[in-house]
Each structure stands twice: as C-alpha cells, then as structure tokens.
Amino acid sequence: MTGQVPTSQAEIFRRLIRTTGPISLAHYMAESNARYYAGRDPFGSGGDFITAPEISQMFGELIGLWLADIWLRAGRPAPVHYVELGPGRGTLAGDALRSMKQYGLMPTVHFVETSPLLRDVQLHSVPNARFHDDLSTLPDDGPLLIVGNEFLDALPVRQLVRTADGWRERMIGLDGDDFVFVAGDRPMDAALPPDRQDAGEGTIVETCPAAASVVYEIAGRLAKQKGTALLIDYGHSDERDGSTLQAVHAHTKVNPFAAPGEADLTALVDFATLARVAQSRDIAWLGTATQGDWLRTLGIEARTQALSERAPQYREELCAARDRLIAEDQMGNLFKVMGLAASGWPQGAGFEG
C-alpha cells in the first residue's frame, strides 16, 4: 500500500527534493505560480493584491488613448488586433477599448491567459475576447497592439551566486522540513558576462530567461506584422545585483518559502536587458519611463480634474487613486513603462525621443 499522495505544493517539492536533490529557483517559482493562478482570482481588495487597472479607470483609459494615437498616426491599418498578456479581470482591456472606440479603433481582442477561472472572469468584462495559451497562436494578418501589465514580474527567475569556488546556480534544498537556499554543484561561470564575473563572494545575479523569451517573441511579431507594445511592471531600468524575489499574500509580503502555491511569487523586471533583447529583432525601443512620469505626460492630472468636476462627490477618491498611480513613494517610481514599436511606426507619447 502506497503512502498518501501529497496534495500541497510544499509537500510535492519536499518529496521531489528528498528524491532527486535541490531544485532550481525557476522550477520552484514556475510550479508555485502555476498552481496559484490556476485556482483563484487574486485581484482586488478581497484577493492578494491590487493592480493599477483596479485602482482607477484612468489607467486603462490612458493606455487606450496612447494606442489609439499610435494607430491613427500609423495610418489606421486594418485589420488590427489588441493583445493583452495576463489580463487579470479584464478591467484594463474594458477601459482601454472604450477609449479606443472614441477614435474609431475597434480591434479584435486577444487574451493570453492560461487560468480557466480567470478566463471566465475576463469574459464578463470583454465578452468577445479570444483566448490563447501563449503568443504562438495569435493572428498574423495585421498589426498587433500589445499590452502587458504586471505580467513579466510573475515569470520564473534564475539566480546565480558567487561562492568561494566560483559561480553556482542558487538552488532550493531542505533543512529538515524547511526550504533553504543552497549553492548548486555545477560551475556556472560561463553563464556570466565577462564584466560581471569578478564580483565579490556572495554576489547574486538574477536573470529571467522566460521574460527575455516573451519579449523576443513580441519583438519578432512586431517586426513581421507591425504594431506596438507597452510592457508595464515594477522593475529597474539599469542592471543590478541581488535577489528581488518576493511573495505576497492578502496584501502583505510573506516569506517566499512559507506556502508555495498559496502566495504570488514575483521578482523585479530587468528592463535594461529586455530593451536589448527587443532591439535584437530590428524594432524600435521607444524608451523606458517611470509610470508616474508616463501617466503625467499622458494627462492623468487633467483627467482627474475633469472627472472631479463631473462628480465632485468622488474628488477625494479620484485624487487618492491618481496619487497611488503616480506618486514617487507609491507606484510612480517603482513601476516602469517600456514602449516598443515596429520599424517605421510612430514614436509614442511619454517617451524621450
């Protein structure tokens, strides 16, 4: 008679590590987040975190206006497709599509989403959306208007650590029943660029091959089909060392090892590397701006004033939402907006150049 089949993700990992040895952080993060997103709606005050579209309709509206402006200046190509990566509840898409429609832009809608539960929620917001497991099945008959908000940060990262014996992959092992970081036994010096190999002992270098792969595919699509993309996430626009892994449960940061599969695991997005990846496909990197500066340039302050005058009873709520999106000590500086466009397409508002 066999023992009880483990049901929690933590028990699955423990059994795997005891059987085969330490696992990579990328493995741990990928399996944990797959389980996490498959079984819940984590968004909003009743979930684990609140994203920008849930804070204010202005966020999605301004994205829609940005896309409409690009599309108009590109000559109104048709057919045209709106693509959103990890669309949450569909809130951003609903707000953006409403803004686009004012300017005659009514694209077909495509959501890259793997969670059956979230697909059902998204259909309530955008009933005509078509779903895809990944970018490979997107239409290829016209330009793409791609948006990814807080999508890249949940993709699995890989970490390398400098030890006394050289660079090793940072793995996850066990100390009793507790998950702990351990250094792998395979030399990884060749995985580091020459200018980073001499870092001091204990230095951690974090990379995200999955994010690089997604951006590489987006850029290839834009190069072939034309269009533009906005990738919005919390991250940094210059190369940095150190671990940025974190976990969030019920709007609170928790130990990433406490309950795999029950908390959202994320890491800061390395926009500097992703910009280089995109440019390798012969498309334009429009720039990477802080979310606060980008939304100010697009007119969020004027939009807040207009909505406040129309509904003065909501003025305080509207101003609080605006500040949460753009204030330096809230989302304004931590979150970045990276713009990409096909060669020959217009420069987008909010980016230098």
Secondary structure, DSSP 8 states (H G I E B T S, - for coil): -------SHHHHHHHHHHHH--EEHHHHHHHHHHHHHHT---BSTTSSB--HHHH-HHHHHHHHHHHHHHHHHTT--SS-EEEEES-TTSHHHHHHHHHHHTTT---EEEEE---HHHHHHHHHH-TT-EEESSGGGS--SS-EEEEEES-GGGS--EEEEEETTEEEEEEEEEETTEEEEEEEEEE-GGGS-GGGTT--TT-EEEE-HHHHHHHHHHHHHHHHH-EEEEEEEEEESS---S---EEEETTEEE-TTTSTTTSEEE--EEHHHHHHHHHTTS-EEEEEEEHHHHHHHHTHHHHHHHHHHH-GGGHHHHHHHHHHHH-TTTTTTTEEEEEEE-TTS---TTS--
